[in-house]
Amino acid sequence: MTTAPAGRGEAETPKQRTDRQLVELLNELRVALPGAQFLFAFLLAVPFAARFAEVGEGQKILFAVCLLATLTATILLMAPAVFHRVRWQRGNKTDVIRSSHRMFLAGVAALAVAMTTAVWFVSAFLLGRAFGVAAAIVSVVLVGVTWLVLPLRSGVHGDEAE
């Protein structure tokens, strides 16, 4: 038996902890994945828009980077569910959670690149190169602060068993 997560009075077995961690991970994926899928679908349609012919070579490269980052994010964010299903009833759920955790973090990193390059591409197309770069910088700062700085700073003295 291990101690229960904060706020719970009962003890948690290793199996219960693993089951809870898997449910938490899958719930987090349910938040991140639709955003990546929506962006991917949007990007697949963009080259067929009438004004895409106006896009310069540099912007086309930026668009391609965005498309590939979005593809990578979508695949990595879907991977934990597929990994779990392929490994279903083969045991070692802890390994599934560890691998899925890594895929999730890599997926949101790719999603951050995709969102930043999408903002850069659209902003540069609409308002010029300088505004596009400024919008990309703002995007990087927001992602860096909300996805890295705040989570790493908060709960530093939290329960290590979590």
Helices and strands as residue ranges (DSSP letters): H 14-45, G 46-48, G 50-54, H 57-87, H 93-127, H 129-143, I 144-149, H 150-153
